[in-house]
Amino acid sequence: MTYTCDLCVHAFSQQQDLKAHLRTHTKEKPYACGIGYTAFARKENLKEHSQAHAKEKPFAFEMCNKALLKESDLKRHLRTHTKGQPYACDVCNKRFSQKGRLKVHLRMHTKEKPFACDMCVKAFSEKSKLRRHLMIHTNEKPFACEMCNKAFSRNFDLKAHTKEKKFACGMCVEAFSERSRLRRHLRTHTKEKPFACDMCVKRFSEKPKLRRHLMVHTKEKPFACDISNEEFSLKPTLKSHLRTHTNEKPFACDFCNKAFSHTSSLKCHLRKHTKEKSVCI
């Protein structure tokens, strides 16, 4: 079968060849180069043109010796140097992953506050800050405490509230921010010792105290002195030992100018002032 051109005498054995030929009459160029501005009537011509580009690498990178074919490749390569933060502040060099975040950051330097409150004279650098501020006027309190019925306009105020010592001890003036800490404290009043040692008759009010005690049985000494290589079961014992090297004396007597390395030495010394009759070891 022969495919003949209606505009000239040319004839073709394949339809796609006729289609390509017709573009010489219509001047249509559907195959565009992705790098430059050149376009072609035939796909084969674009392929030939692209091979010429393959040897060129017009987009050179200043931070390394790499040169790339496309601008999009250059942008992608840039992220390997900037760790996904291609937008840098000209004032302080801080980098951002999004252009919008850089824009907001720049207002910190320019002191620009484009978001003004309609209900008072205050203005803000960010829309989100204006929204939070408006809650003061509307009395909106979206941040509620899960432990009581108190609600707040700002998340910051809720966080401050949760840190308050709401769990008070009924037996003394102590108060705690967490219920678990109050429970632990109550054992000092009740003398309850729920944590028992499996290797002796000793019991403890707290789990960490039991763990420390178990080292007495296992002979485990994980705390070593860097100066004398002596090893200790407990960290406080190591700290106390280190004072023998540093001659540090943090425990001072309130009655005289004497200071001591250990609390036990201070207690023994205080008996001289209180006239308490006890033997110091």
C-alpha positions as CSV (number, residue, x, y, z in Angstrom):
1,M,0.0,0.0,0.0
2,T,1.2,3.5,-0.9
3,Y,0.5,6.7,1.1
4,T,0.6,9.8,-1.1
5,C,0.9,13.4,0.0
6,D,-2.1,15.6,-1.1
7,L,0.1,18.7,-1.2
8,C,2.9,17.4,-3.4
9,V,3.9,14.3,-5.5
10,H,5.7,12.4,-2.7
11,A,4.5,8.9,-1.8
12,F,5.4,6.6,1.1
13,S,5.2,2.9,2.0
14,Q,4.5,3.7,5.7
15,Q,1.8,6.0,7.2
16,Q,4.2,7.4,9.9
17,D,6.6,8.5,7.1
18,L,3.8,10.4,5.4
19,K,2.8,12.0,8.8
20,A,6.4,13.1,9.3
21,H,6.6,14.4,5.7
22,L,3.4,16.5,6.1
23,R,5.1,18.5,8.9
24,T,7.5,19.9,6.2
25,H,4.4,21.6,4.8
26,T,2.7,22.6,8.1
27,K,6.0,23.6,9.8
28,E,4.8,21.7,12.9
29,K,7.6,20.7,15.3
30,P,6.2,18.5,18.1
31,Y,9.5,17.1,19.3
32,A,11.1,19.8,21.6
33,C,14.5,19.6,23.3
34,G,14.2,19.5,27.1
35,I,17.5,21.4,27.5
36,G,17.5,24.2,24.9
37,Y,14.7,25.9,22.9
38,T,15.1,23.8,19.7
39,A,12.2,21.8,18.3
40,F,12.0,19.2,15.5
41,A,9.5,17.7,13.1
42,R,10.9,14.2,13.4
43,K,11.8,12.2,16.5
44,E,15.0,10.9,14.9
45,N,16.2,14.5,14.5
46,L,15.6,15.2,18.2
47,K,17.5,12.0,19.2
48,E,20.5,13.2,17.1
49,H,20.3,16.7,18.7
50,S,20.1,15.2,22.2
51,Q,23.3,13.2,21.6
52,A,25.2,16.5,20.9
53,H,23.9,17.8,24.3
54,A,25.1,14.7,26.1
55,K,28.7,15.9,25.5
56,E,27.8,19.3,26.9
57,K,27.4,20.1,30.6
58,P,26.5,23.8,30.9
59,F,25.4,23.8,34.5
60,A,28.6,23.8,36.6
61,F,28.5,23.7,40.4
62,E,30.7,26.1,42.5
63,M,30.9,23.9,45.6
64,C,32.5,20.9,43.8
65,N,33.8,20.1,40.3
66,K,30.6,18.6,39.0
67,A,29.0,19.8,35.8
68,L,25.5,18.8,34.8
69,L,23.4,18.6,31.6
70,K,20.1,20.0,33.0
71,E,19.2,22.8,35.4
72,S,16.9,20.4,37.2
73,D,19.8,18.0,37.8
74,L,21.8,20.9,39.2
75,K,19.1,21.7,41.7
76,R,18.8,18.1,42.7
77,H,22.6,17.8,43.1
78,L,22.6,21.1,45.2
79,R,20.5,19.3,47.9
80,T,23.3,16.8,48.5
81,H,25.4,19.7,49.7
82,T,22.7,21.6,51.5
83,K,21.1,18.5,53.2
84,G,17.7,19.2,51.6
85,Q,17.8,22.9,52.7
86,P,18.6,24.9,49.5
87,Y,17.3,28.3,50.7
88,A,19.9,30.2,52.7
89,C,19.5,33.4,54.7
90,D,21.9,36.2,53.4
91,V,22.1,37.7,56.9
92,C,22.9,34.7,59.2
93,N,23.5,31.8,56.7
94,K,20.7,29.7,58.3
95,R,19.2,27.3,55.7
96,F,15.6,26.2,55.0
97,S,13.9,23.4,53.0
98,Q,11.2,25.8,51.8
99,K,11.2,29.3,50.4
100,G,8.2,30.3,52.5
101,R,10.1,29.4,55.7
102,L,13.1,31.6,54.6
103,K,10.6,34.4,54.0
104,V,9.2,34.2,57.5
105,H,12.7,33.9,59.0
106,L,13.9,37.1,57.2
107,R,11.3,39.1,59.1
108,M,13.3,38.4,62.3
109,H,16.1,40.5,60.8
110,T,13.9,43.2,59.1
111,K,11.6,43.4,62.2
112,E,8.7,43.4,59.6
113,K,5.3,42.5,61.2
114,P,2.7,42.4,58.3
115,F,0.0,40.6,60.3
116,A,-1.9,43.3,62.4
117,C,-4.6,42.6,65.0
118,D,-7.9,44.4,64.2
119,M,-8.8,44.5,67.9
120,C,-5.7,46.1,69.4
121,V,-2.4,47.7,68.3
122,K,-0.3,44.5,68.2
123,A,1.2,43.2,65.0
124,F,3.0,39.9,64.2
125,S,5.6,38.5,61.8
126,E,3.6,35.3,61.3
127,K,-0.1,34.6,60.6
128,S,-0.1,31.7,63.1
129,K,1.1,34.0,65.8
130,L,-1.7,36.5,65.0
131,R,-4.2,33.6,65.2
132,R,-3.0,32.6,68.6
133,H,-3.1,36.2,69.8
134,L,-6.8,36.6,68.6
135,M,-7.8,33.9,71.1
136,I,-7.1,36.4,73.9
137,H,-9.8,38.6,72.5
138,T,-12.3,35.9,71.6
139,N,-11.7,34.1,74.9
140,E,-11.2,30.9,72.9
141,K,-9.4,28.2,74.9
142,P,-8.6,25.1,72.7
143,F,-5.8,23.7,74.9
144,A,-7.4,21.7,77.7
145,C,-5.7,19.9,80.6
146,E,-6.5,16.1,80.6
147,M,-6.1,15.9,84.4
148,C,-8.5,18.8,85.4
149,N,-11.1,21.0,83.7
150,K,-8.7,23.9,83.1
151,A,-8.3,25.2,79.5
152,F,-5.9,27.7,77.9
153,S,-5.6,30.0,74.9
154,R,-2.0,29.0,74.3
155,N,-0.2,25.6,74.2
156,F,2.6,27.3,76.1
157,D,0.3,28.1,79.1
158,L,-1.0,24.5,79.1
159,K,2.6,23.1,79.3
160,A,3.4,25.5,82.2
161,H,0.2,24.3,83.9
162,T,1.1,20.6,83.6
163,K,4.4,21.3,85.2
164,E,2.6,22.7,88.3
165,K,2.7,20.6,91.4
166,K,-1.0,19.5,91.6
167,F,-0.5,16.3,93.6
168,A,-0.2,17.3,97.2
169,C,0.7,15.0,100.1
170,G,-2.0,14.9,102.8
171,M,0.6,14.1,105.5
172,C,3.1,17.0,104.9
173,V,3.6,20.1,102.8
174,E,5.2,18.4,99.8
175,A,3.6,18.6,96.4
176,F,4.4,16.9,93.1
177,S,3.8,17.4,89.3
178,E,3.2,13.6,88.8
179,R,1.0,11.1,90.7
180,S,3.7,8.4,90.5
181,R,6.1,10.7,92.4
182,L,3.5,11.4,95.1
183,R,3.0,7.6,95.5
184,R,6.7,7.1,95.9
185,H,6.9,9.9,98.5
186,L,4.0,8.5,100.5
187,R,6.1,5.5,101.3
188,T,8.3,7.7,103.5
189,H,5.3,8.2,105.7
190,T,3.8,4.7,105.6
191,K,7.3,3.0,105.8
192,E,6.0,0.7,103.0
193,K,8.9,-1.2,101.3
194,P,7.4,-3.3,98.4
195,F,10.7,-4.1,96.7
196,A,12.3,-7.2,98.4
197,C,15.8,-8.6,97.8
198,D,15.8,-12.3,96.8
199,M,19.2,-12.8,98.3
200,C,18.7,-11.4,101.8
201,V,15.9,-10.1,104.1
202,K,16.3,-6.4,103.1
203,R,13.4,-4.5,101.5
204,F,13.3,-1.1,99.8
205,S,10.7,1.7,99.1
206,E,12.0,2.3,95.6
207,K,13.2,0.0,92.7
208,P,16.4,1.9,92.0
209,K,17.4,1.4,95.7
210,L,16.9,-2.3,95.3
211,R,19.0,-2.4,92.1
212,R,21.9,-0.6,93.9
213,H,21.6,-3.0,96.9
214,L,21.8,-6.1,94.6
215,M,25.4,-5.0,93.6
216,V,26.5,-5.8,97.1
217,H,25.6,-9.5,96.4
218,T,26.8,-9.7,92.8
219,K,30.0,-7.8,93.7
220,E,29.4,-5.8,90.5
221,K,31.4,-2.5,90.5
222,P,30.6,-0.6,87.4
223,F,32.0,2.8,88.6
224,A,35.8,3.1,88.2
225,C,38.2,5.9,89.3
226,D,40.2,7.2,86.4
227,I,43.1,8.1,88.7
228,S,43.6,5.1,91.0
229,N,41.6,2.5,89.0
230,E,39.6,1.6,92.2
231,E,36.1,0.3,91.4
232,F,32.8,1.0,93.3
233,S,29.3,-0.4,93.3
234,L,27.7,3.0,93.7
235,K,28.2,6.3,91.8
236,P,28.0,8.4,95.1
237,T,30.8,6.2,96.6
238,L,33.0,7.0,93.6
239,K,32.2,10.7,93.9
240,S,33.1,10.6,97.5
241,H,36.4,8.7,96.7
242,L,37.4,11.3,94.0
243,R,37.5,13.9,96.7
244,T,40.5,12.1,98.2
245,H,42.4,13.0,95.0
246,T,41.0,16.5,94.5
247,N,41.0,17.5,98.2
248,E,37.6,19.1,97.6
249,K,35.7,19.8,100.8
250,P,32.1,20.7,100.0
251,F,30.6,20.0,103.5
252,A,31.2,23.1,105.7
253,C,30.4,23.5,109.4
254,D,27.9,26.3,110.3
255,F,29.6,26.9,113.7
256,C,33.2,27.3,112.6
257,N,35.2,27.5,109.4
258,K,36.0,23.9,109.1
259,A,35.1,22.0,105.9
260,F,35.0,18.2,105.1
261,S,35.2,15.9,102.2
262,H,32.4,13.6,103.5
263,T,29.1,14.2,105.2
264,S,30.0,11.5,107.8
265,S,33.1,13.5,108.8
266,L,31.0,16.7,109.2
267,K,28.4,14.9,111.3
268,C,31.1,13.6,113.6
269,H,32.6,17.1,113.9
270,L,29.2,18.7,114.7
271,R,29.0,16.6,117.8
272,K,31.8,18.6,119.3
273,H,29.7,21.7,119.0
274,T,26.4,20.1,120.2
275,K,28.2,18.2,123.0
276,E,26.6,15.0,121.9
277,K,28.4,12.0,123.2
278,S,28.9,9.6,120.4
279,V,32.0,7.8,119.1
280,C,33.2,8.8,115.6
281,I,34.7,6.0,113.5
